[in-house]
Amino acid sequence: ILFFLIFSITSVCSANDGLNKIQKYFNNIESLSANFIQADESIVQEGVFYLNKNRIKIVYLKPNKITIILDKDKAMYFNQDLEEVEYFNPKGSVAETFYDIFFNKEIFTNSTISEIDGGIILKKKLNTENKVLLIISFEKNPINLRKIQMITEDTKINLGIFNYNFEPLYKKNFFSMANPLI
């Protein structure tokens, strides 16, 4: 019983320490850019995402040129190849989950956290419309986001993240949702 009690206390302290490190990591990000490779059951895509105080811009470069700009309540999808623009509410979408990872301070509450050699893995079931299982992997020293998995009953998205820049310089209208075709 004593061994179990010590092991349980150590695991809880370690998990709380991991969660505190993760929350501190996200709280300290004011802006960033990073490359990503995204894969699901049907396609592999490459691109760059950019983040500022309240918006995310995702630019897919391969195989199609697509830009998505998100904030809490609205989003814009721009397919450069088809010259097509669409505005949508990200609520209930995978885009909302991606946005929440960086901006929703409560998203990691009640997560399962495990530490592996050199890393931290966070798992959380989100009670969204699509019932998303979110699995996020971090490097441990220093802590750095490396992989996001979003699994629903319909799809499984894997997003590998690399080449971080925590001090990007953005032009004034870089995150604008104005129609780029006008």
NORNORGI-V776554 format. One record per backbone hydrogen bond with DSSP energy under -0.5 kcal/mol. CO is the residue of the C=O (numbers start at 1). NH is the residue of the N-H. If there is no record, write none. Layout:
co | nh
CO | NH
CO | NH
This chain:
co | nh
1 | 5
2 | 6
3 | 7
4 | 8
5 | 9
6 | 10
7 | 11
8 | 12
9 | 13
10 | 14
11 | 15
12 | 16
13 | 17
14 | 18
15 | 19
16 | 20
17 | 21
18 | 22
19 | 23
20 | 24
21 | 25
22 | 26
23 | 27
24 | 28
26 | 29
28 | 30
32 | 51
33 | 165
34 | 49
35 | 162
36 | 47
37 | 160
38 | 45
39 | 158
43 | 40
45 | 38
46 | 61
46 | 62
47 | 36
48 | 59
49 | 34
50 | 57
51 | 32
55 | 52
56 | 70
57 | 50
57 | 59
58 | 60
58 | 68
59 | 48
60 | 66
62 | 46
64 | 66
65 | 80
65 | 81
66 | 60
67 | 78
68 | 58
69 | 76
70 | 56
74 | 71
75 | 88
76 | 69
77 | 86
78 | 67
78 | 80
79 | 83
79 | 84
84 | 79
86 | 77
88 | 75
88 | 90
90 | 93
90 | 96
93 | 97
94 | 98
95 | 99
96 | 100
97 | 101
98 | 102
99 | 102
99 | 103
100 | 104
103 | 105
104 | 107
106 | 109
108 | 111
111 | 113
112 | 123
114 | 121
116 | 119
118 | 140
119 | 116
120 | 138
121 | 114
122 | 136
123 | 112
124 | 126
124 | 134
126 | 128
126 | 132
128 | 131
130 | 153
132 | 126
132 | 134
133 | 135
133 | 151
134 | 124
135 | 149
136 | 122
137 | 146
137 | 147
138 | 120
139 | 144
144 | 139
146 | 161
147 | 137
148 | 159
149 | 135
150 | 152
150 | 157
151 | 133
155 | 152
157 | 150
158 | 39
159 | 148
160 | 37
162 | 35
165 | 33
165 | 168
168 | 170
171 | 174
173 | 176
179 | 182
